[in-house]
Amino acid sequence: MPAVNDALTLEVHPWREALYEELHSRPSPLVETPCTISHIAMQMSPEERDSERAHLAKLCYRFEVNPPPAGASCFYQTLGDFELRWERHTEFSTYTFIRRVGVNPLREPSALSHIPMEWLATVPGRATTALHLAFNAAEGPPEPSELDRYFEKQSLRGSIVRQGTAYLYSSFRLHSDGFGRIALQARDLTPLQAGRLVQRVLEIETYRLMALLALPVARKITPDVGAMERELARVNEALTRADEETNQHALLDELSDLAARVERLRSDTTYRFAATNAYFDLVRERNRELTEEKIPGLQPIHVFIKRRLAPGIRTCNAVRDRLEDLSRRISQTSSLLRARVELSIQGQNRELLASMNRRSETQLRLQQAVEGLSVVAITYYLMGLLSYLWEGFAWVGWPWSKKLSFAVAVPIIMLVAWRIIHGVKRRVHVE
């Protein structure tokens, strides 16, 4: 035994204890045979989950036991002469009722016979799995007449399971009461061994149906996926003939609308398709754990499930893959079309720049012509002013003639005017 000073004094992760306890959550039941078991799985919305515990508490108060604490994900309690096992999973909750009987359970009422019907009818959610299981403690297989009566003469599938120590039968059909039915028969199993076997069988049935929830979804959206694939093919064909920018923009609008519809379908179905594969993996794993052996004349359980369940799973995966491929092809087509539109815009930009260059050259020539005219005009007006000055100077005895004075002044004035205009233009360009 470790000394007291060996106790852990390190700072521990806040989830450490919860992670340890996770390995021990949802333990297998201790099942004493013979017994009858009723198992129900309810799929529910987040709003219905809020009322689930309150509804479960009503049943506990009815049998004068404490309800599950707030935040509990499982609850195991004996109510009268039966045991209740409630477990909350990611998208469904299971209710398992186990009742010990003293005679052949194939002839006994179900474990729900002691449950108030008004409580059972108002359990939150929608039932995906509802079955009765009869577990008898006897050597060898059950009598065929007993199985015919219990399964209402429906065709059976069966196997010898648990290394040849138990017989398992099911029709995988709904019966007159709306429940599925399973029969188990074995002797010399401890309560823990019997509980583990029951847990595997119930999980196979629960996960099998949860895995198939995506199949109606896949069938429903298949026509839409096919229509969108044809629409994309039409857009690709039109893309090869779209030369004008207007047509390319129209095709880009169609692709954007198509991409939005595909992404909406993907967001609506991604979780369901992913959950389907996760549940299917659990079904196959639980089937392997049964270690089945063939019963002469009956189809084994794992063979039936593989042949009937696998095609539905492949259908779901095929629709999922078509959606993914459609999204990828739309992205590629959009990239190609955007590249063509950008190239078209770049060509237009080049033409626009060339046109602007031509206009700039024209404006430069006009500007140069205007500068020459401006010099002439300024010179003309200055010469007019100089004429008035010359007349004043002539009145006081200016010795030079008017013609000579103007001939000398004109080039000087033109040069000064040109220098002034050129200096102003240079300062404008620098700024």
Secondary structure, 3 states (H helix, E strand, C coil): CCCHHHCCCCCCCCCHHHHHHHCCCCCCCCCCCCEEEEEEEEECCHHHHHHHHHHHHHHHHHCCCCCCCCCCCEEEEEECCEEEEEEECCCEEEEEEEEECCCCHHHCCCHHHHCCHHHHHCCCCEEEEEEEEEEEECCCCCCHHHHHHHCCCCCCEEEEECCCCEEEEECCCCCCCCCEEEEEEECCCCHHHHHHHHHHHHHHHHHHHHHCCHHHHHHHHHHHHHHHHHHHHHHHHHHCCCCCHHHHHHHHHHHHHHHHHHHHHHHHHHHHHHHHHHHHHHHHHHHHHHCCEECCCCECHHHHHHHHHHHHHHHHHHHHHHHHHHHHHHHHHHHHHHHHHHHHHHHHHHHHHHHHHHHHHHHHHHHHHHHHHHHHHHHHHHHHHHHHHHHHHHHCCCCCCHHHHHHHHHHHHHHHHHHHHHHHHHHHHHC
